[in-house]
Structures are given as C-alpha cells and as structure tokens.
Amino acid sequence: MTMNSNKSSTTKGDSGHGPGAFEASNPVDIYRSHISELLAPVAQKPAKDIYDRLAWTQTFDKGDLGLAVPSLRVPPTEATAKAAEWSANFPSSDLVEKPVVAGTFLQFFFKPQPLMGLIVPSILRKKTVYGTNPKLGLRDESDPSKGKKRIIVEFSSPNIAKPFHAGHLRSTIIGGFLANLYEAAGWDVLRMNYLGDWGRQFGLLAEAYNMYGSEDKLQKDPIGHLFDIYVAINQISKPEEDEIKEKKEQLKKASEMGRDTAALEQEIEQLGSKSVNEKARQYFKRMEDGDDAALALWKRFRDLSIERYKRTYSRLNIRYDEYSGESQVEMERMERAAQQLAKSGVSETSEGAVIVDLTKKPKTKKLGKALVRKKDGSSLYLTRDIGEAVKRHELYQFDKMIYVVASQQDLHLAQLFKILELMGHQDVAEKCQHINFGMVQGMSTRKGTVKFLDDILRDVGEKMHEVMQKNDTKYQQVENPEQTADTLGITAVMVQDMSGKRVNNYEFSLERMTSFEGDTGPYLQYAHARLCSITRKAGLSAEDLEAVDLSLLQESHAINLVRALSSWPDVVQNTLKTQEPVTVLAYLFKMTHMLSSSYDVLKVVGSEPEVKKARMALYEAARQVLNNGMKLLGLSPVERSARITPDLL
C-alpha cells in the first residue's frame, strides 16, 4: 500500500532513531520496535539495524512490513537459508504472525485485531496531528530546548506587470505543499515570495503610467492594469528600437565603405535621446539613485500588486511570511559579491566582461561559463542571487533553503550553488536545494492565452459550474453553487498539477481535470464529502465513537482499510525524502478506491447498533486521514459536494 518496498521508511538523517523513537507520533513504530526486538536474538543482529531496515511493502499480499535479509550484511549466497532459519525461530507474538519467507525477504503481517485497536483510536484521538512528527524538525531530538531547524521555501515569484505564467503556477502549488510538509515535520518554515520587482522595465512602466495610467483601473485591478499599459508602451518602444537598430546597421555598412557617417550618427543619437526606452532608463536611474518621487510610484505599484496577489494566493490556501524581491538586494551586497569573486580568483575578465569559468575543472566542466558582469559594467542576476543568498543566511541562520523554480533554471542554480561554494560560502551552498519541475503545455483560457492566475482559476471555476449544472436536482440543493464550483475548480487545477512527478511535463486539460471520474481533484472532494454524508446520516456523536467494539470489524475490507490508515505517518515521512506531492496524492487515491469498494460491504445505516458504531469509527478515522492529506496538499476539503456529483457509486 505504501511507497517504498526496498528502502527503509526512515528519512535521511534518521538512522539514529531506532526502536521506540517515534512511537508517540507513529503507532506502527510500536510494531517496528516489537519485531526488531524479537528478531535481534534470533538473527544475532542489533535491534537498531533491523528496525532501520524494516520497510513498508507495495501491496498487502507482501505483508505490512518487509525485511531484505541481505541488507543486514548477510552474504547473498546465504540469504535464502537465513530467511528460512530466522522465520522458523521467530518467537510467537500477540502483534504479528510468524514471518513469511519470500526468497531473501521476510514478510511480516500484523494481526488484525491488535492493529485495529491501536490505529482507529489513535486517529480519532490525534485528529489533525495524526501523521505529523514534530520531532523531525528539532535541531536535537534529545534536547528540544535547542529549538527547531529553520527552512526557507522560496516559491511562486512572479514578475510585477508581467504574465503570471504556468511556471509560476507550478511553483506556487509545489512550494505551498513543501512548506506545509516541513511544517508537519516540525520545522520552523519561512515562506518567501521573491518578486521580480526591479529593473529597467519599471522605468518603462512609470512612463507607461504617465501616458496611459488610470487611477481607477489601478485601484480595481493593479496587476491587470499595469500589464495592459506595459503592453501598450512596448508597442511604441519596439518600433523605435527597431528603427534605431536599422540605422545602426546602415551606419556599420557606411563605415565599412568609408562614407561620411556624421549625419547618420547624429540621427541615431537624436532618435535614442527621444526614445521611450531612454526615458525609461533615466527614470530607473533616478530609482537607483534613491529619488523619492520615482521610488514612491514604484512602491505604489509594488504594494498594490502584492495586495492583489495576497487575495489570489488565499484562494489556493497559500500565505507568505515575507514578500522579498530583486529590489531588496542592496547594490553594495552585489558589489561585495563581485569583489569577493575577483579576490578569491573565482572570476576572471574575458573580452571586457567578468565571468566564472567552471569548465576548467573536470568536476564542474558541465556547468559551463557563468557571466557575472556585462561589458557595459552592469551586473546580472548571478551577483544579485549570490548577495541575496548570503544576506538570507546572515538574517535567518537557516538550516535549509529550497528554491522552487522551473527546470529551465537548472544550470543557473547549479552555477549559483557551486560559485557560492568556491568563493568561500560552502556553509550556505550546502544548505541550498533546487526543487525543479517540468512545463505545463497547452494552458490557455477560452478567451486566448493565459495572462494571470486569476484567468486560470476563473476558467476552471466556470467549467466546474457547468459540470454541476448538468444535474439540476442536486444543483438546486447547493446553498452556494458558485463558491462550491470555485473550490472544486481550484482543487481540480492543483490535483492535475500534482498527479505526476514534478519533473514531468503535463498537458493542461480542462475536460479531464474537472471530471468526477478517474483520479481527479473533484473525485477526491467527492470521496471526502461522501464520508461526511455518512457521518451525518449515522447520527452518532463523537462520544458514541469513543467506546466501540472494534473486534466486530472482521471483514477483509475493514482490515485492509486499517492497514492503509496505519501507513499514513510513514507516507508523510517518506514524502520528506521524495519531496513529491504525488507521493501523498497516490496514497490518498489508493485509500479512496478502497473506501469506494467498502461501502456496500461495510454499511452503516441499517446495521446492528454496535456494528454501526464500529464501522462509523472506522469511516471517521478514514475521513480524518483523507482530510489531513488533502490539507497537507493545500486543498480545502468540502463536506457537501456529493450533492452535486454524479452517482458514481
């Protein structure tokens, strides 16, 4: 049922945990401890080594935990015989059956009733914290007073006045999930949005606002209005630049032919001095020089855009602790980075530009040559990123920093981390990680190419609303159909994005993502809503579920469902290794499929009173785990969407 059959389910760096380490947060660790303690004298191996190598299996027919005998340093030629010997001599247990031999593997099956009695009450008691393990985020597990480890997750990072494209959407969804994941593991998480909020384009934007700006439109839709006027002024500046470029070509040819070029040079100078781009350059120079009036307009654009972003992000259950940006990196830090590169011999001058040549060493040859400063003396993103990384380390003393950025930036970030290391900031570089992702293909709105995240969410919400209206009887029962459609639409977008491995490209499909059939967001919401519906119809209170006879749950559907629920804490812990939303999503879909096949067998309404209570306790435990998983992914579980879904079951 769970994710990893050939590796220990402990996360990297957990090798020191051993028996009994996390039994309070993960009930199945009781079984790990129990098995390792019983097997240790039989195998003549340390209990801790056995504990670390007990792994969850892919399917229930292979047991609940598996042990690869060769992983305990048993020679391959002896592993089959040792597995048989260890199984034969394994003592009787109240918790597990005698291990089954499968070649060089031992398969351990949990006895159903003790498992049922452990897992269901544990989930009902822990509720939202079932599956989390705050100890994982401690600097020192043996001494909580030393505090939590700190992680910065930088994600989304759109450019003000430019389209919020598919890459930003993916970064937003994946970054939000990772922030939730590390929080569930007890880390101190700082969510950071590093905005594209500086550069010559802001000089152009200021000129555009002087020419086309509307105070009313800026207040109503700052992001949309700034984009519109930015497009408008580019329609003026581009022909100007094209003309200047053409004149420069003429100048080059005239010079080569030995003709008099004075008039042409004067014409080019006049065209340049009157151009929109020159005005933009001068405006941005004022910003760089700290001109109050220039900075006031820029700050207004930035602040209004952030307020609008916040409203949109909140629909995705995304929040930020800090809105940083390119503007926040001081020029002196960039200069210091450039000087440090030169002083340490990392950078060199090449044809008037400053570069870092990483091809000189075999280990870094594939990283190529990184441009640090152009011939005209202007700094590039690399010096800004170096300055920002060092600044963050000084300010926050982070233990880990994740950049959630598209795979097109693989080379840039690999160069950044390597250069940080070479210039003496190895302590910073080794804490940095690039979480990359593939492209979204075919993403457009009904009205054309996507500009902003709001366009995407609006379109999917409208499509979801159409799907809901196909069943008029159920649609009429919904109190707030537009809000429900919006929530289901957002779930549809997020689940489609998380359904494959991050690095894979995927096709953006409105039809597929809004379907209630298959492994989609609406189906996941349906599964949660159906469990809520069963709870309402059962009419039992939380107190009724505290004293139930779980031994009445003898059916294989009930037993397998509990086996699945017991693995949730391990799934969360394993996801810290994979850093893939699909690790969680695949588990949730498997569990909802099991639920779907259980409803006809494990009926609640109409059952004997005690059986009804036992089954309801099991379903409530399943609903809690599904709810926890959906919230970890950043989704908002709905309680009544079943009213407007097709009759799937």
N, C-alpha and C positions, 0 to 999 in steps of 0.2 A: 504493500500500500504506500510505503514511503519511498523516499527519493534515492537512497544510496545503499546498494546491497554489497558493495565491495570495499567500502571505506568506513572507518569509524564515524559515528554521527557527532562526535565532538568537534568543535570548531578549532581552527588554527590557534595554537597557543593554549589549548585546553588540556594538554597532555598531563598536566599536574593535578587534574581534578580527582580522578579515581573514585573508588567506591564511596557512596554516601554523599558525594559532593553537592549535588543539586536536587536531592530527593524532595525538598520542600517545594521547589518550583516545577519539577518534572517527576510525577509519580512513577513513571516507568523506570526511573533510575533506581528505584527500590528493587526492581527485577534485575537490573544490571548488577547491582551490588550482591544480590542473593545468588545469582548464577556464578559470578566470579568467585565468590567465597566458597561455594560448594565445589567448583571445578578446580580451584587452585591446588588443593592437596592431591587430587586425582591426577592432574596433569603435571604436577610439580613445577608450576609456573606461578609468578607473583600475581595475586588477585588484581592488582592495578593494571598489569599488562593485559589481562583477559578483559577487564572492564573497558579499557580503551579500544579494544578491537571488536566488541560486540556491536554489530551494525543492524540497522533496520533492513528488512527484505523488500523486494519489489512487489511481491504478491503473497497473499496469505497462505497459499499452499506450500510455501517455502518456510513457514514459521513466522514468529513475531520478531525474533532476533536470530541472527546468523553469526557463526564464528568460522572464519577461514583458518584452519589448523596451521597451514604454513606461515601465517602471519605471526605466529608465536615462536618463530625461529626453529620450526621443525623441518628437517630436510624433506623435499618433495617426495623422495622415494619412500619415506616412512609415514607420510601424512595420512594416507588412507587407513593404514593399520592403526595409527594413533587415534584417529577419529573414532574407529570402532571400539578401541580399548577404553577411551575416555567415556564414551556413551554407556558401555556395559557397566562401568564402575561408578557412574554418576549416581549419587545417593537420592533416595526418594524425597519429594518436596511437596509442600502444600501449594506452592505457587506455580510451578512449571512441571510439564510432563518430562519423561526421560527423553534426552535429545535424540533426534532422528539423524542417522548418518546419510549424507548425500555426497559420496566421493570423499573429497578432502574437507568438506564442510560439515559443521554440526548445526542442525536447525532446532531452535528452542520454541516450543509452543506454550503460551501462557494458559493456565487453567482458567476456563471462562468465568466461573462464579467469583473467585477472589478478584479477578480483573474488573468485573462489573461492579463489585462492591467498593473498589478503590477509585475507579475513574469517574463514574457518574456523580457520586457525592462531591468529589474533588472539584469537578467543573461547576456544579451548582453552588458550591461554597465560594470559589475564587472568582467566578463570573468573568468580568472583563480582563482580569490579570492572568487567567489560565492561558498558558503558553508563553508568557513572558518570563524572563530570567534576569532580574536587575543586578545579580552578582557578576554577570559577564562584563558589565561596564565599569566595575571597580578597578582602580589603579592597583589595589592589593586586596585580593579576596579575603585574606586572613585578617585585614585591618581596614574596615570600612571608613574609619576616621580619615584616611588618606584621600578620600573623595573619589569622584567619578573621572573616568577618562573623557576627554573632550574631543569632539569631532566637528569639523566644519563641512557642511554639504553645500556646495555652490551649484545652483541649478536654475534653469529657465533662461535668465539673462538675455532678454530681448533688447533690440536697439530702438531707442525712442524715435518716433516719427518714421520708422520703417516697418514692413510687414512682420507680424508675429507668425513666422512660418512653421512648417511641420517639424523642423528640428527643435524649435523652442517648445512645441507641444510635447514632444517625446521627452525632452529634458525635464520639463515641468512634472510630468507624470512619474517618470522613473526616479527623479530626485526627491519628490514628495514621499514616495514609497520608501526609499532608502533612509530618509530622515526618520520616518515612523519606525522602521525596522531597528535602527540603532537605539532609538528611544526605548523600544520594547526590551532591548538588551541592557538597559540601564546606563547608557552613555549620556553625557551632557551634550546635547545636539544644538548646534548653531546653524540655522537655516539662512543662507545668504543668496541674495539676488544681485549679481554683478552686471549692472546695466551698461549698455552701450550709450553713454550719456555725455560724450566729449568728442571733440574733433572739429574739423573744418565744416562738416555738414551742419553744425549748429550756427555757424556764421551764415550759411546759406538759408537755414531755417528762419533766422532773425530777419534777413532780407525778405524772405517769402511772407513773413507775417506783416512786415511793413507794407507790402504790396497787396496782399490778398486776405490778411487776417481778419477774423470776425470774433469779437469778444464773446458774443452769444454762443457761437458754434464751439469756441474753445472751452467754454464752461460746460456745455452739454456733452461734448464728445471730444475731449482733448486729443486722444490718440488718433482718432479718425481724421479730425480737422488738420492736425499737424502733418499727417501723411498726405492729405489732399493738397495742401499748399506746397509741400515739399515736391510732389509730383509736378505741380503747376510751374514752379520756378525752374525745375530741371528742363522743362520744355523750352524755356528761354535760354538757360545756360548752355545746354548741349549744342544748339546751332552756333552759338557764339564760340564755343570751344572748337567745334568742327571747322569754323571759318579761320580761326587763328592757326589751327593745325595745318590747314590747306596753305595758308600764307607762308608758314614756316617751311613747308615743302618747296614752295616756289623760291623762297629765299635760299635754300640749300642748293637748288639747281642753278639759280642765278650766280651764286658764289662760285660754284664749280666751273661755270662758263666764263668767269671773270667779268661779269657785268657789274654796273653800279647798283648797289643794293640799299643805298641810304634812304630812299623814299619808302621802299618796302619795309625796312627796319622801323622807320617812324610810324608807318601804318600799323604794323604789328604791335608796337608799343602803345599806340592810341587805343587800338581795339582791346588790348589787355587791361589798360588802366580804366576803361569804361565798363568792362565786363562785370556781370553779376558775380562771377567767381572771385574777382579781385575785391569787390566789396565784401564778399563773404570772408575772404582771407583777412582783410583788415578788421572786420568785426571780431573774428575769432582771436586775432592778435590782441584786441582790446580785452577779451575774456582772459586770455593767458596772462596779460599784464595786470589783471585784477580790477579792471574798470567796473565801478559799482553798477552803473546803468546797464551795461552789457550783461553782467552776471545776474542782475535782478530778473531780466527777461528769461535768460536761460534757466534760472532756478524756478521760475514760474512754470515754464514748460515741463521741467522735470517733476516738480511737486504734483502738478495736476495729472500728469501721466501716471505717476505712482499711485495716486488715489484711485484712478480708474483701474489700474492693474489689480489693486487690492480687492476691488469688488468682483472682478472676474476670477481671480485666484480663489476667493472664498467659495465660489460655486464648485470648485474642484477640491474643497477641503484642504487648500494649500495656504500656509501662512509663512511669513518670513520674520526672522529676528532682526535682520539688517538688510536694507537696500543700499548696497555699495555701488560701485561703478568706476569706470575709467577715470572719471573726474576726481575721484577721491585719492588717486595716486599722485602724491606731490612730485613736482618736477625735480626737486633736489634728490628724491629717492631714486628716480630714474637715472639722474646724473651719477649718483653714487654707485649704482649698479654698473653703469658703463665704465666708470673709473676702476671699479674693483675687477671687472673683466680684463681691462688693459693691464692693471698692476699685477694680476696673478698670471699673466701670459696666456690667458684663455682666448682672448680676442686678438685679432690682427687686422691691419689695413690691407685692403685689396681693391685696386682700381678706384681709390678715393672713398670707398665705403668701408665700414667696420663689420667684420664677420667673425664667426666662431667656426673654424674648420674641424668638424668632427670626423672627417674621412681619414685623418692622419693616423688614427689608432684602429687596429683591427676590430676591437670590440664595439666601437661606435661608428664604424665606417658607413653603415646603412642609414645613419641619421643625417648624413649629408653636411651641407654648409648652411649655417643659420645666419641670416642677415640681422645685424644689431642696429646699425645706423646707416641711413642712405647717404649718397654722395653729397646731398644738399645739407647734411647735418641733422636732419630730422630723425627722431627716434621712432622705433617701430614697437609693435605690440610686445615683443620679447622683453625689452628693458622694462616696460610697464608691468608685465606679468612677473618678472623677477622681483621688482620693487614691491609689488603687492603681496607676493608670497612671503617675503621676508617680514614685511610690515604685519601681516596677519599672525605670523609666528611670534613676533615680539608682543603684539597686543593680547593674543588669546592663549598663547602657550598650548596650542592644540597637540593632541596625540595622533591625530589622523585628519587629513583633508582630502575630500573627494571632489573632483571636477566632473560634473555630469555634462559631457559635451559630445557632439556627434563624431563618428569615426573619421570624418574628413579631417579632423584636427589631431589625429593620432600622432603624426610626425611633429607638429608644433609642440604638443605637450611632452612627447618623449624628449625633444630637444630641450625644453624648459627644465625638466627634471634633471637631465644629465648636466646641463650647464650650471644649475644651482649646486650640484654636487662638485663639479670641477672648480668652481670659484670659492669653495670653502663652506658651503651651506649644506653639507651632507645631512646634518640633523634635520633640515627642512625637507630636503628631497626625498629621504627615505620614508617620510610620513605622508607623502602625496601620492594619490592614486587617480588615474583617469578611468572613469566608468563611461565607456563609449556605447554607441548604438547606431543601428542602420537607418536607412531612409524610409520615409513614407512616400509611396508612389500613388499618383492619381488622385491627390487630395485637392478638390475644388468644390466650390459651393454651386448651388443651382444657378446663381447669377454670374458665375465665372470663377476666376482664380481666387483662392483664399487670400485675404489680406490679414485678418486678425483672428485671434482665438474666439472672440465673440461670434464671428461669422460661422465658425465650425459648430459651436455649441447651439447656435440658433437653428442651423440647418438640421442637425440631428434631432433636436427637440421637436421641430416641426414634423419631421418624418415619423418620430415616435408617436406623436399625437395622431397622425394619420392611421398608424397601425392600431392604436387604441380605439379609434372611432369605427373600426370595422365590426366591432361587437357592440352594437348600440345599447343592448340591455345592460351589459356590465358597465359600459361607459357612463350611463346615466346615474349609476350608483356612486361614482367617484366624486368626492367633495371638491377637490381642486385638481381637475384633469391637467391643466397647463403646468402646474407645479410638479405633478407626478411625471408628466411627459418629460419635463426638463431634467428631473433626477434620473429617470431611466435613460434618457439620451446621453447624459454625462457618463453614466455607468457604461453605456454601450461603447462610447469613444475610448474610455480608459481600459476596459477589458480587451477590446480589439488590440490596443497598443501593447498590452502586457501578455498577450496569448502566445507569443513565440519568444525565442531567445533574443536578448537585446540587440545583438549584432546583426540579426537578420533584417532585411528589408521586408516591408509588407505592403499590400495593396489596400488603400483606404476604400472601403465598400459600405456605403450607406445601407444597402439592402441587407447585406449579411450581418452587419453589426446590430441592426435594430430588430432582428428576428428573435422570436421566443424559442426557436428550435435550434438545437446544437449548443455548443459551449460558447454562449454569448453573455454579455452583461445583463440583458433582460431576463435570460433564463436563470441566472444566478439570483437576481432580485425576486423572481417568481418562487424559487426554492425557499428563500428566506420568508417571503410573505405567506407561503403555504404553511410553514411551521407556525407562524404567528396565528394563522387562521385556526389551526388545530388546537392551539392553546386556548383561544377564545371560545371555541365550541366545547372544549372539555369542561370548562367552568371550574377548574381546580385552582386553588391558591398556592402560593409558594410554600406555605406551611404544610399543605397536603403532600407536597413532594419531598418534604424533609424526612418523613418516616414511611418509606416504601419497602416492599419485599422484592428486591431485585432478583432473587432466586427464581421468581416466576418467569423471568425472561430467558427461556430455554431455546428459542428459535435461532437458527443459524443467522438469519438476518440481523437479529438483535446483537448476537455475539460478534459478528463481523463489524457491525457499526461501532461497537465499543472499542474493538481493536483499532479501528481507524481513528476514533476520537483520542485514543491514548497516544497516538503518534504525533499529535499537533505540536506539543512543545519541541519535539525533535525536528519537525519540519521548520519551525521558526529558527531554531539554532542552525540547522543546515543551510538555511537561506542566507545567513551571515557569511557562509563560505561561497555560495554561488552568486550572491548579490543579484539574483534574477527574480523579478516579480512572478515569472511563470512557475517558479518552484512552489510558491504559495497558491497560485491560481490553479495549477494542475491538481494539487491536493483537494482544493475546495470543490472542483468539478467532480473528482472521483467520489468524494463524500456525498455530494448531492445526487449523483447517479445511484449510489447505494440507498439513499433515502427514498428516491423515486420508486425503486423496486421493493421497498419495505412496506409502503402504505397499505397495500392490500392484505399483507400478512399480519402486520402489527397494527390492527385497527384500535383506535382509542374509544370513539363514541360507540356505545352498544356493548362494550366488553364488560366483564365482571369488574366490580369496583376496585379490587386490589390489583388486578391485571391492568386495568385502566390507569391507575396511578403509577405503576411501574413503567408502563410504556410511555406515559406522558413525561415522566422523569427523564427517560432516555431521549425523547424528542426535544425536550427543553435543553438538555445537555448539547444535543446536536445543533440546535438553533444558536446557542451561546457560542459555540466554536465557529460556526459559519459567520455569525455577527463579528466575532473577534477578527477573523480572517479578512472579511470584507473591509473592516475599518483599517486594518493594517495596510491594505492596498490603497486606502484613501477613498473608499466608496462610502456612500450613505445608505445603509440598509433600509428598505421600505417595509412597512408592515401590512399594506393592503393592495399591493399591485396585483395579487392573484385575482382580484375582482375584474380586472380589465385584460387579463391574459386569455389566450385560447385554452380550451380544455385539453391540456396536454396529457393528463394522467387519468 
